[in-house]
Amino acid sequence: MSKLSKGMSRRGFAKMTATGAMALSLGGILSACAGGSQGSTGSSDASTGTGPNGESQVIITMTPSSEPSAGFDPFISWGCGEHVHEPLIQSTLITTDANLEFANDLATSYECSHDGMEWTFVIRDDVKFTDGEPLTAEDVAFTINGIKESAASQADLTMVNEAVAVDDTTVVIKMAKPFNALLYTLAVVGIVPAHAHDENYGSNPIGSGRYMLEQWDRGQQVILRANPDYYGDAPLMERVVVLFVEEDASLAAAQAGQADVAYTSATLAAGVPQGYTLLNCASVDSRGISLPVVEPGGTIEHQGAEYPTGNAVTCDLALRRAINYAVDRQAVADHVLNGYGRVAYSVSDGMPWSSDDMKCERDVEAAQEMLADAGWVMGDDGVLAKGDVRAEFDLYYAAGDSVRQAIANEFASQMEEIGIRANVIGDSWDVLYQHQFSDPIVWGWGSNSPIEVYNLNYSDGSGNYACLDNASVDYYLDEALAQPRVEDSYDYWKSAQWDGETGFAPRGDASWVWFVNVDHLYFMRDGLTVAEQKPHPHGHGWSLANNVDRWSWN
């Protein structure tokens, strides 16, 4: 917009002014980075895709939470945290392609013993760290053992006993139990040098990956530069600048031409800046509500603390099933996501391990019959009751997350129609965690790995907020992980969801109600070719850059 419209409100003018200020601030960051440390000279040009020395460059905005607060250390969370992604600075044993099939990176081959208790990897002998030292199996073993023993690590390697370097190119991972989903974790665990890893590694990482850390201005940006000694195909994109900004500032960066790829949301996606197109990346980033299946009064130990468990309303099986059948998922996708998303029936829709039995088409009449058959009677105030129990519960969401707030309100409105009252409460995560096993909460989950199916539904799973304890589900999940070949596990994952008689699907335990998969949206500068993307996991950050080395300018 070139001038102030007569009809523009004071609020709109203030927002425009703030956007301009953000753009100026971003311009300052980019200007500062051009003459920054470690040899950068000249000025970056965000409009032509060239860096300070004429190299190909892309500028990407990400959420502030995408910045690795502890640095680029796989022993803590880099690459393998909640929002999993390829570590870029470090190499990984294996990786996954756009179809989520495994491919070798450092590994030249690997195999699993018939009992699932040992994984043997043979690795390349031509890889060097950026300090010139060779990468050997000893570094692989050091990394895996170090992550396993690190209290700060966000990569779960508790199923590993130890990793042993047999020789310079062979490492054996000895398991505490069969767990083939280990492969998905190894695909994002960056290998660090045993000779150069210490408490300062996160700020000064030495790796063997596609990129090196050129500059890190905490709270602002990260700059990566192509590794000239990388053993694979040389990166087409030689320099990557990542700006950590809030959503409004990301929009401002695109409007000012200060970013080549700027993340956005469904509420802002219609306003594509001139010179950009909307990049829509499919995701397995699901939004759903946990429905505690046990009666109140119990407690659970979780991560060193004790929490109350159970809910007097959602412990009723018929009510949980009715909720799943009554909800209008398409309305959530349309009203909350403006169409930038799709209905979801599980945490893993579309994945090889997902089951069609999770699908639950809307049938309000069937839901009402389920409730009536279970003894729920409509009260004068429009709320169902069963004896002394009213069909009323608190529903929590993370305050400040507009999408989760809208989902909670849309869900509550829909449930009113069948006599279920959800009292929507927005609060901090510190408060929400106190209710995680006793009250429904709007969660965001999703990963390019079946491990989240395990964590959310296994009796001892780290995300089993519904307190589900189904022996058949546990059996199938254990069997899925025990298969020496990942491909042979899919039917077991599906049986855990529904085997014809039981499972956690809506016709079974109905321990969750899932609504939508959230599309990951970006404003992309014209002339930039972004390589084919894998389905994005939960989190709006580094997963976009998994293959940034294959991006190019036309």
Summary of the structure (lengths in Angstrom):
residues: 554
radius of gyration: 24.8
end to end distance: 27.7
largest distance: 77.2
contacts: 1905
relative contact order: 0.15
helix: 27%
strand: 24%
